[in-house]
C-alpha cells in the first residue's frame, strides 16, 4: 500500500511540475504586442466606442496572474466636447495563482491611477454614455436548464485583498441643458483588508467644487455567503467643512429579503453655508435671513420593501425642537402613521420675504388654463390611503397669530378623513373643533365644527390684520358643510349655522354717543367732542344661518350707551350682493355694559345694499319720519333732555319736509317757495353730517 502511495505522490508531483512548466512556457511565448490590438478590437466591438491602450502592457501568468496597463482610453460619442468618455493613466492587478484553484482570491494590491470620467448632457438632453453597448453583439443565453445559485454553490470560497486603491481620480459633470458644470476632483478611495471574515476599512476623500468631502469607517464582515448574512457598517461622512453625519447599522438578507436598520446622527450644521459652499443659491428668500442656520438630526431608520419606519426621531431647526415617529407600510395604499411633537416655532420667519416693490394686478389666467384647472381631480389615491397622524405644538406663530398647546389628530380610511381633535389655546381663550372630508364621490364633501370661548378678539385682529378697531371677549359656535373642491362650488353649497357673541368690548374709531353730542354741538347745544372716538358695548351678538351660499341673520344686535343697534338681512356669497336693514336706536340711558333691558328710542334706519366690493349705505329717513317722531315732547321723553328735544324735533320736521312726507294731515302741492328751501338747507346738512359719522360703510 505504501508503495502505491509513494508512486501516486511521485506522479502527482510530476503532473504539477509539468503544469507549472507549461504556464511558465506560455507566459514566455505570449506576444503582448499581438494581444494588444485584439483586446482593443474586442472592447471597441462590445462598447461601440473606440478603445486604446498604451504600449506599456505587462502580462504575467505564474506565479502571479497579473496585468498592468497604461494610458487606457474609452472614446466619447460624436457631437460631445471631449475626446474621451473615460481614461486611466495606469491599472495594475496581480493575483496569486494557486489560491485560484480553490476559488480563492488573494492579492496584495489592486491599483487604479488617475482615472478621469467626463459625463456630459448636450442641449437636446442626450447623455454621452447612453449609447454604450448599442453596437455590441448580444450574448446568447446557453441552452438547457438554468442551475440555481444554491446548487452551484458560492462562486468564491474566500477573498483576501490587502488593498484596493483609486488614486487622484476626477469625475466631471457637464449639463448643457441647465448650464451646470460640477467637478469631483482629487478622488482617492482606499479599501483595506478586504475579506469575507473581517471588517473592511474604508477611506474616501475628494473635492467637490474645490470643497472637501470624506467618508471613513468600516463595512463587514460580509460572511462566507455575501448577501445572505447580516452586513454591519459604521460610516462617518464629512462634507464641505459644514456637514458631519454618522451612519451605523446593518444590512440583512440583501439577496433574498433586503432590510436595513441604521442610526443616523447628523451634527448641527447650517443649510445656508452648505448651499453656499456648493455655489447653490437659497431656493427661498426667507423673511428672516438668520433662519436655517442650525439643523441637527438623530433618528433610527428601519426599511424593507414592505415598510419604512423612523423612530425616536429628534430634529433641531434653529430654535425649534421636534420629536417624531413615522411609519409607512403597504406602499400601494399607502398606510401612514405619524406622531410629531414640536416645542415652538415662528413660521413667519421662514415664509418668503415680502416684495416691497409696487405690485401690479395679478394677471388673469388664459381661458385654456382656466379650463384645465376646472378639470375633475382624481381622488383615487386618497381613497386607498390610510392615515393616522397626531401633531402637538407648544407654541406657534403663523401669519401674525400666536397660539399655544395645539393638539391635532387626523385619521382616514377608505376615502373618509376625520379631524378627530382640534384644540388650540389663543389670546386668553380656547378653540376646539372637529371635521370630516369625504372623497368617496366625484366631489369631496366636507364639514367642520368650531367653538371658541374667552378669546380676546382685539389682540387677535391686531396681530393678524394689523387692525385695531374692536375689543371684547368672543364666544362662538359655528357648524358648516360644503361640497366641491373649487371656491365657486364651495360657495354654492356652503350651508350651516353659527352664533357669534362679543361681550364687554368696544368699537374703536367710532363714538356713537359722541356723534349725538356732535350733532347737538352743530346746533349750538353742546361742546363738540375731540377725544379719540370709541364706542363701548356690553354685547355684540350675531346669530346666522347659511343655506347654499346665502347668509342670513335674523336679528344681530349691539348694546351700547345711548344706542341699541339691530341688523336683519342677508348676503349672497355667490352673487356677492348685500341686502341688510340696520336700525340704530338712541335710548335714554348711557348704560351699555351690563344693561340687558329692552329699550325703545329714536331710530335712524339704514339700508345696506350693493355688492361686497361696492356697498351702498343709505339712511332710511322716510321710514323714520313716517313713525311720526316730530313732536318735541315725545323726543324729550325719549332722550330725557328737554334742551335737546326741540332742536332734534326740528331736524325731524325738516326731514319730513325734505322727503315730502305729509305733515298735520295736509299734502304739500308743488315746489316749496325759495324761502322754505333756504330754511330746509341747514336742516338737510345737519342730517347728512349726523349720518356720516355712523360706522356702517362710510359714503351716503
C-alpha positions in Angstrom: 0.0 0.0 0.0 2.8 2.3 0.9 4.3 1.6 -2.5 1.2 2.7 -4.3 1.0 5.9 -2.2 4.7 6.6 -2.9 4.1 6.2 -6.7 1.0 8.3 -6.5 2.8 11.2 -4.9 5.5 11.0 -7.4 3.1 11.0 -10.3 1.1 13.9 -8.8 4.3 15.9 -8.2 5.3 15.3 -11.8 2.0 16.4 -13.2 2.1 19.6 -11.1 5.6 20.2 -12.3 4.6 19.8 -15.9 1.6 22.2 -15.4 3.8 24.8 -13.9 6.4 24.4 -16.6 3.6 24.8 -19.2 2.4 28.0 -17.6 5.9 29.5 -17.5 6.4 28.5 -21.1 3.0 30.1 -22.1 3.9 33.3 -20.3 7.2 33.4 -22.1 5.7 32.6 -25.5 2.7 35.0 -25.4 3.4 38.1 -27.6 1.9 41.1 -25.8 2.2 43.2 -29.0 -0.1 40.7 -30.8 -2.5 40.6 -27.9 -3.0 44.4 -27.5 -4.8 45.0 -30.8 -7.0 42.0 -30.2 -8.1 43.4 -26.8 -8.7 46.9 -28.2 -10.8 45.4 -31.0 -12.9 43.3 -28.6 -13.6 46.1 -26.2 -14.5 48.5 -29.1 -16.9 45.9 -30.5 -18.6 45.4 -27.2 -19.0 49.1 -26.3 -19.4 50.7 -29.7 -16.7 53.2 -28.8 -13.0 53.5 -29.7 -10.7 51.9 -27.2 -7.0 52.2 -27.0 -4.2 51.2 -24.6 -0.7 52.5 -24.2 2.4 50.5 -25.2 3.3 49.7 -21.6 1.3 46.5 -21.4 2.6 43.8 -19.0 1.0 40.4 -18.7 2.1 37.6 -16.3 0.6 34.2 -15.5 2.9 32.5 -12.9 3.5 32.8 -10.0 1.2 35.7 -10.3 -1.7 36.2 -12.7 -1.4 39.8 -13.4 -1.9 42.6 -15.8 -0.6 46.1 -15.9 -2.0 48.7 -18.4 -1.2 52.3 -19.1 -3.0 55.2 -20.9 -6.3 53.4 -21.3 -9.0 55.5 -23.1 -12.6 54.9 -24.0 -13.8 57.2 -26.7 -16.5 59.8 -26.5 -19.7 59.8 -28.5 -19.9 62.0 -31.6 -21.1 65.6 -31.0 -19.7 66.0 -27.5 -16.9 68.2 -26.3 -14.2 65.9 -25.0 -12.3 63.2 -27.0 -12.8 60.6 -24.2 -15.6 59.4 -22.0 -13.1 57.7 -19.7 -9.4 57.4 -19.4 -7.0 55.9 -16.9 -3.3 56.6 -16.6 -2.4 53.2 -15.1 -4.0 50.0 -13.9 -2.3 47.1 -12.1 -3.9 43.9 -10.9 -1.9 40.9 -9.6 -3.5 37.7 -8.1 -1.8 34.7 -6.6 -2.2 31.7 -8.9 -2.5 28.7 -6.6 -5.5 30.1 -4.5 -7.5 30.5 -7.7 -7.6 26.7 -8.0 -9.6 26.6 -4.7 -11.9 29.5 -5.6 -9.9 31.9 -3.5 -8.7 35.4 -4.5 -5.5 36.7 -2.8 -3.9 39.9 -3.8 -1.7 42.5 -2.2 -3.0 45.4 -4.1 -5.3 46.4 -6.9 -4.3 49.8 -8.2 -6.0 52.4 -10.4 -4.1 55.6 -11.1 -5.7 58.9 -12.2 -9.0 57.8 -13.7 -10.9 60.6 -15.4 -14.6 60.3 -16.3 -16.5 63.0 -18.2 -20.3 62.7 -18.1 -21.9 65.2 -20.5 -25.5 66.0 -21.5 -26.0 68.1 -24.6 -28.6 70.7 -25.3 -31.0 68.1 -26.5 -30.8 66.3 -23.2 -28.8 63.3 -24.6 -26.0 61.9 -22.4 -22.7 60.7 -23.9 -23.0 57.4 -22.0 -26.4 56.4 -23.4 -25.3 54.5 -26.5 -22.5 52.4 -24.9 -23.0 48.8 -25.9 -25.6 49.6 -28.5 -23.4 48.3 -31.3 -22.1 45.3 -29.5 -23.4 41.8 -30.0 -25.9 40.5 -27.6 -24.7 37.4 -25.8 -26.6 34.3 -26.5 -28.1 32.5 -23.5 -26.9 28.9 -23.1 -29.4 26.2 -23.8 -30.6 23.8 -21.2 -32.0 24.2 -17.7 -30.5 27.0 -15.6 -28.9 25.9 -12.4 -29.8 27.8 -9.2 -27.1 29.6 -7.2 -27.9 27.2 -4.3 -27.0 24.1 -6.3 -23.9 25.7 -7.9 -22.6 26.8 -4.5 -20.7 30.0 -3.8 -18.6 31.5 -6.6 -15.7 32.3 -4.3 -14.6 30.5 -1.2 -12.7 33.4 0.2 -11.2 36.8 -0.7 -8.0 38.2 0.8 -7.1 41.6 -0.7 -4.7 43.7 1.3 -5.5 46.9 -0.5 -7.7 48.3 -3.3 -6.8 51.9 -4.2 -8.1 54.5 -6.6 -5.7 57.5 -6.7 -6.3 61.0 -7.9 -9.5 60.4 -9.8 -11.7 63.0 -11.5 -15.4 63.0 -12.4 -16.7 65.9 -14.5 -20.4 66.6 -15.0 -21.4 68.9 -17.8 -25.1 69.7 -18.3 -25.7 72.0 -21.3 -29.5 72.0 -20.7 -29.3 73.7 -17.3 -25.8 75.3 -17.9 -24.3 73.4 -15.0 -20.7 72.3 -14.6 -19.7 70.3 -11.5 -16.3 68.7 -10.9 -15.3 66.0 -8.4 -11.5 66.1 -8.2 -8.7 64.6 -6.1 -10.8 61.5 -5.7 -9.0 58.9 -3.5 -10.5 55.7 -2.4 -8.8 53.1 -0.3 -10.3 49.8 0.9 -8.0 47.7 3.2 -8.2 44.2 4.4 -11.0 43.1 2.0 -12.2 39.8 3.3 -15.4 37.7 4.0 -14.5 37.2 7.6 -13.1 40.6 8.8 -14.4 44.2 8.7 -13.1 46.2 5.7 -11.7 49.6 6.4 -13.0 52.4 4.1 -11.3 55.7 3.5 -12.6 58.0 0.8 -11.6 61.6 0.2 -12.4 64.0 -2.7 -13.1 67.6 -3.6 -16.5 68.8 -4.9 -16.1 72.2 -6.5 -12.9 72.5 -4.5 -14.7 71.7 -1.2 -13.6 68.6 0.7 -15.8 65.6 1.2 -14.7 62.5 3.1 -16.1 59.1 4.3 -14.4 56.9 6.8 -15.3 53.8 8.7 -15.7 50.1 8.2 -18.0 47.6 6.5 -18.4 43.9 7.2 -17.6 41.2 7.7 -19.9 40.0 4.9 -19.7 36.4 5.8 -18.8 33.5 3.6 -22.0 33.8 1.6 -22.2 37.6 0.9 -25.8 38.8 0.6 -27.3 36.1 2.8 -25.8 37.1 6.1 -26.1 40.4 8.0 -23.5 43.0 7.0 -22.7 45.6 9.7 -21.4 49.0 8.9 -20.2 52.1 10.7 -19.5 55.1 8.4 -18.9 58.8 9.1 -19.3 61.4 6.3 -17.8 64.9 6.5 -18.8 67.3 3.7 -17.7 70.8 2.7 -16.4 71.6 6.2 -20.1 72.1 7.2 -21.8 68.7 7.4 -20.9 65.7 9.6 -23.2 62.7 9.8 -22.7 59.1 11.1 -24.5 56.0 9.8 -24.3 52.9 12.0 -26.3 49.8 11.4 -26.5 46.7 9.3 -27.9 45.2 6.0 -29.8 42.0 6.3 -30.6 39.4 3.6 -29.6 41.6 0.7 -30.3 38.9 -1.9 -33.5 37.4 -0.5 -35.4 39.8 1.7 -33.4 43.0 1.9 -33.7 45.1 5.1 -31.7 47.9 6.6 -31.5 49.1 10.2 -29.4 52.1 10.9 -29.0 55.0 13.3 -28.4 58.4 11.7 -26.7 61.1 13.8 -26.2 64.4 12.0 -24.3 67.1 13.9 -25.6 70.7 13.9 -24.9 72.4 10.5 -26.0 75.4 8.6 -28.0 74.7 5.4 -27.3 78.3 4.2 -23.5 77.7 4.5 -23.8 74.3 2.9 -25.6 75.6 -0.1 -23.1 78.5 -0.4 -20.2 76.0 -0.4 -21.9 74.2 -3.3 -22.5 77.5 -5.1 -26.2 76.9 -5.0 -28.4 79.9 -4.2 -31.1 79.6 -1.5 -34.3 78.4 -3.2 -36.4 80.7 -1.0 -35.5 84.1 0.4 -37.0 83.9 3.9 -38.4 86.9 5.8 -35.7 86.4 8.5 -32.3 85.9 6.9 -31.0 84.4 10.1 -33.1 81.2 9.9 -31.8 77.9 8.6 -28.6 78.4 10.3 -28.7 75.4 12.6 -30.1 71.9 11.8 -29.4 68.7 13.5 -31.0 65.2 13.2 -31.0 62.0 15.2 -33.2 59.1 14.0 -33.4 55.3 13.9 -34.4 54.0 10.4 -35.7 50.6 9.6 -36.6 49.9 6.0 -37.6 47.0 3.8 -39.5 46.6 0.6 -42.7 46.3 2.7 -42.3 49.1 5.2 -40.2 52.1 6.4 -40.2 53.5 9.9 -38.5 56.4 11.5 -38.4 56.1 15.3 -37.0 58.1 18.2 -36.5 61.0 15.8 -35.2 64.3 17.1 -34.8 67.3 14.8 -33.5 70.7 15.7 -34.4 73.6 13.4 -32.8 76.8 14.7 -34.5 77.4 18.0 -37.2 74.7 17.5 -37.1 71.1 18.5 -39.2 68.3 17.0 -39.6 64.7 18.2 -41.3 62.3 15.8 -42.1 58.7 15.0 -43.3 57.9 11.5 -44.2 54.6 9.8 -45.2 53.8 6.3 -46.3 50.4 5.0 -48.4 48.9 2.3 -46.9 51.4 -0.2 -49.6 50.7 -2.8 -52.1 52.4 -0.5 -50.0 53.7 1.5 -50.6 53.2 5.2 -49.2 56.1 7.1 -48.9 56.7 10.8 -47.1 59.6 12.5 -46.8 61.3 15.9 -45.0 64.7 15.9 -44.3 66.9 18.9 -42.9 70.5 18.3 -41.9 72.7 21.2 -42.2 76.1 19.4 -41.8 77.7 16.1 -42.3 81.1 14.4 -43.4 80.2 10.9 -43.5 83.8 9.8 -39.6 83.8 9.9 -39.5 81.1 7.3 -42.0 82.5 4.9 -40.8 84.1 1.7 -39.8 87.7 2.1 -42.5 90.2 1.1 -41.7 92.2 -2.0 -41.9 95.9 -1.1 -41.8 96.9 -4.7 -45.0 98.1 -6.2 -47.0 95.1 -7.4 -49.5 95.3 -10.3 -52.6 93.4 -10.5 -52.3 89.7 -10.8 -52.7 88.7 -14.5 -55.7 86.6 -15.2 -55.0 83.1 -16.5 -55.9 82.4 -20.1 -59.0 80.6 -21.0 -57.2 77.4 -21.7 -55.5 77.4 -18.3 -58.8 78.0 -16.6 -60.4 75.1 -18.4 -57.6 72.9 -17.3 -57.9 73.9 -13.7 -61.6 73.1 -13.6 -61.0 69.5 -14.7 -62.0 67.0 -12.0 -59.4 65.9 -9.6 -58.6 62.2 -9.3 -59.2 61.3 -5.7 -58.4 57.6 -6.2 -55.0 57.7 -4.4 -56.7 59.3 -1.3 -59.4 56.6 -1.3 -56.7 53.9 -0.9 -54.7 55.8 1.7 -54.8 55.0 5.4 -53.7 57.8 7.8 -53.4 58.2 11.5 -51.5 61.4 12.3 -51.1 63.3 15.6 -49.5 66.7 16.0 -48.8 68.7 19.1 -47.2 72.1 19.2 -46.3 74.0 22.4 -46.4 77.5 20.8 -46.9 78.6 17.3 -46.8 81.9 15.4 -48.3 81.9 11.9 -49.5 84.9 9.8 -49.0 87.0 12.9 -51.4 84.9 15.1 -49.9 83.4 18.3 -51.3 80.2 19.6 -50.2 77.5 22.1 -51.0 74.0 23.2 -52.0 72.9 19.7 -53.4 69.4 19.6 -54.5 67.9 16.2 -55.5 64.3 15.4 -56.3 63.3 11.9 -57.3 59.8 10.8 -58.6 58.5 7.5 -59.5 55.3 5.7 -61.5 54.3 2.6 -61.7 57.9 1.4 -63.1 59.4 4.7 -60.8 61.6 6.7 -61.8 62.7 10.2 -60.4 65.6 12.1 -61.0 63.9 15.4 -59.3 66.6 17.5 -58.5 70.2 17.0 -57.7 72.1 20.2 -55.9 75.4 20.4 -55.3 78.0 23.2 -55.2 81.5 21.9 -55.5 85.0 23.3 -56.7 84.1 26.8 -59.3 81.7 25.3 -59.6 78.4 23.6 -60.7 77.0 20.2 -62.0 73.4 19.7 -63.2 71.8 16.6 -63.8 68.7 14.6 -64.4 67.9 10.9 -64.5 65.5 8.1 -63.6 65.3 4.4 -65.3 62.5 2.3 -63.7 61.9 -1.1 -65.6 58.7 -2.0 -67.7 60.5 -4.6 -66.7 62.6 -7.6 -66.6 65.7 -5.4 -65.4 65.9 -1.9 -67.9 66.6 0.9 -66.6 68.5 3.9 -68.0 69.5 7.3 -66.4 71.4 10.2 -67.5 72.5 13.6 -65.7 75.2 15.6 -66.2 76.5 19.1 -64.4 79.4 20.8 -64.7 80.7 24.3 -62.9 83.6 26.0 -60.8 84.7 23.0 -59.7 88.3 23.1 -60.6 89.4 19.6 -58.7 92.8 19.7 -55.2 91.4 20.0 -56.0 88.6 17.6 -57.1 91.0 14.8 -54.3 93.4 15.6 -51.7 90.6 15.1 -53.3 89.0 12.0 -54.8 92.0 10.2 -52.7 94.8 11.8 -56.1 96.5 12.6 -57.2 97.8 15.9 -60.9 98.5 15.6 -62.6 96.2 18.0 -62.2 94.9 21.6 -64.0 92.2 23.5 -64.2 88.6 24.5 -65.5 86.2 21.9 -67.7 83.2 22.2 -68.6 81.4 19.0 -70.2 78.2 17.8 -70.0 77.5 14.0 -71.1 74.4 12.1 -70.6 74.4 8.3 -70.8 71.8 5.5 -69.9 72.1 1.8 -69.3 70.1 -1.4 -66.7 70.7 -4.0 -63.0 71.5 -4.5 -63.2 74.9 -6.0 -64.1 78.3 -4.4 -67.1 78.6 -6.7 -68.5 75.2 -5.9 -67.9 75.6 -2.2 -69.7 79.0 -2.1 -72.7 77.5 -3.9 -73.0 74.6 -1.5 -71.9 76.2 1.8 -74.6 75.6 4.4 -74.8 75.6 8.2 -75.3 77.9 11.1 -73.4 79.8 13.8 -73.6 82.1 16.7 -71.1 84.9 17.4 -71.1 86.8 20.7 -68.7 89.6 21.7 -69.0 90.8 25.2 -67.5 93.7 27.3 -65.9 95.3 24.3 -65.6 98.4 22.3 -65.6 99.6 18.7 -62.6 101.8 18.1 -62.6 104.7 15.8 -66.3 105.4 16.3 -68.0 107.2 19.2 -71.8 106.8 18.7 -72.6 108.8 21.8 -70.2 111.4 20.7 -71.9 111.7 17.4 -75.1 112.6 19.1 -73.2 115.3 21.1 -71.5 116.5 18.0 -74.9 116.8 16.3 -76.1 118.9 19.2 -72.9 120.9 19.1 -73.5 121.7 15.4 -76.8 123.2 16.6 -75.1 125.2 19.4 -76.4 123.0 22.2 -73.3 121.3 23.4 -69.5 121.4 23.1 -68.0 119.3 20.4 -66.1 116.1 21.5 -62.5 116.0 20.4 -61.3 112.8 22.3 -60.2 109.7 20.4 -63.5 108.1 19.3 -64.6 104.8 20.9 -67.9 103.1 21.5 -68.2 100.7 24.4 -70.7 97.9 24.3 -71.9 95.2 26.6 -72.8 92.8 23.9 -72.4 92.4 20.1 -74.4 89.3 19.1 -74.7 87.8 15.6 -76.7 84.6 15.1 -76.7 83.4 11.4 -77.6 80.6 9.0 -76.1 79.8 5.6 -78.2 77.9 3.1 -76.4 77.1 -0.2 -74.3 80.2 -0.1 -77.0 82.6 1.2 -76.0 84.1 4.6 -78.9 85.3 6.8 -79.1 86.9 10.2 -82.5 87.1 11.8 -81.6 89.6 14.4 -78.0 90.7 15.1 -77.7 93.3 17.8 -75.3 95.7 19.6 -76.0 97.1 23.1 -74.1 100.3 23.8 -74.6 103.5 25.9 -77.3 105.7 24.2 -77.6 103.1 21.4 -79.1 99.8 20.6 -78.4 98.5 17.1 -80.4 95.8 15.3 -79.4 94.3 11.9 -81.6 92.0 9.8 -80.9 90.8 6.3 -78.8 88.5 4.0 -75.7 88.3 1.9 -75.4 86.2 -1.2 -71.9 84.6 -1.3 -72.2 83.6 -5.0 -73.5 86.9 -6.4 -71.7 88.8 -3.7 -74.6 91.0 -3.0 -75.9 92.7 0.2 -79.4 93.2 1.5 -79.5 94.4 5.1 -81.5 96.8 7.2 -79.8 98.3 10.2 -81.8 100.1 12.9 -79.7 102.2 15.4 -81.9 103.2 18.3 -81.0 106.1 20.5 -82.1 105.4 24.1 -82.5 107.4 27.3 -79.6 105.7 29.1 -75.9 105.7 29.0 -75.7 102.1 30.3 -74.0 99.9 27.7 -72.1 97.2 29.6 -74.3 95.2 31.9 -77.6 96.6 30.7 -79.9 93.9 29.2 -83.2 95.7 29.5 -85.1 96.2 26.3 -85.5 99.9 25.4 -87.1 102.0 22.8 -85.9 105.3 21.3 -85.1 107.4 18.4 -84.5 105.4 15.2 -82.4 106.3 12.2 -82.7 103.2 10.0 -80.0 102.3 7.4 -80.4 100.3 4.2 -77.2 98.4 3.2 -77.3 97.1 -0.4 -75.0 96.8 -3.4 -72.1 94.4 -3.7 -69.2 93.3 -1.5 -66.8 95.5 -3.4 -69.2 98.5 -3.7 -71.6 98.5 -0.8 -74.3 101.2 -0.7 -75.3 102.5 2.7 -78.2 105.0 2.9 -80.3 106.3 5.8 -84.0 105.3 5.6 -85.2 108.8 6.7 -88.6 108.3 5.1 -89.4 105.3 7.3 -88.1 107.2 10.3 -90.3 110.3 9.6 -93.3 108.1 8.9 -93.2 106.9 12.5 -94.3 110.4 13.5 -91.3 111.3 15.7 -91.6 115.1 15.2 -93.1 116.1 18.5 -90.5 117.8 20.8 -92.4 116.5 23.8 -92.0 112.9 22.5 -88.3 113.4 21.7 -87.8 114.9 25.2 -89.3 111.8 26.8 -87.1 109.5 24.7 -83.9 111.4 25.2 -84.5 112.6 28.7 -83.2 116.0 27.7 -85.7 118.9 27.3 -83.0 121.2 26.0 -82.2 118.9 23.1 -85.8 117.9 22.4 -86.8 120.9 20.4 -83.8 121.1 18.0 -83.8 117.4 17.2 -87.6 117.6 16.7 -86.9 120.4 14.3 -84.4 118.2 12.5 -87.0 115.5 12.1 -89.6 118.1 10.9 -87.1 119.3 8.3 -86.5 115.7 7.2 -90.3 115.3 6.9 -90.5 118.4 4.7 -87.3 117.4 2.8 -88.7 114.0 1.9 -92.1 115.3 1.0 -93.9 113.4 3.8 -97.4 114.6 4.9 -97.4 117.0 7.9 -100.5 117.6 10.1 -102.7 115.7 7.7 -102.0 118.0 4.7 -100.2 117.2 1.5 -97.9 120.0 0.1 -98.6 120.8 -3.5 -96.0 122.0 -6.0 -92.4 123.1 -5.2 -91.9 124.9 -1.9 -91.1 128.6 -2.1 -87.5 129.7 -2.1 -87.6 130.9 1.5 -88.8 127.5 2.5 -85.9 125.8 0.6 -83.4 128.1 2.3 -84.8 127.2 5.7 -84.6 123.5 4.9 -81.0 123.5 3.7 -79.3 123.8 7.1 -81.6 121.0 8.3 -80.5 118.8 5.4 -76.8 119.4 6.0 -77.3 118.7 9.7 -78.9 115.3 9.0 -76.2 114.4 6.5 -73.5 115.4 8.8 -75.1 113.4 11.6 -75.3 110.2 9.5 -71.8 110.4 8.1 -70.4 109.5 11.5 -72.1 106.1 11.7 -69.8 103.1 11.2 -71.9 101.4 8.6 -69.9 101.9 5.4 -69.0 105.5 5.0 -70.4 107.2 2.0 -74.0 108.2 1.8 
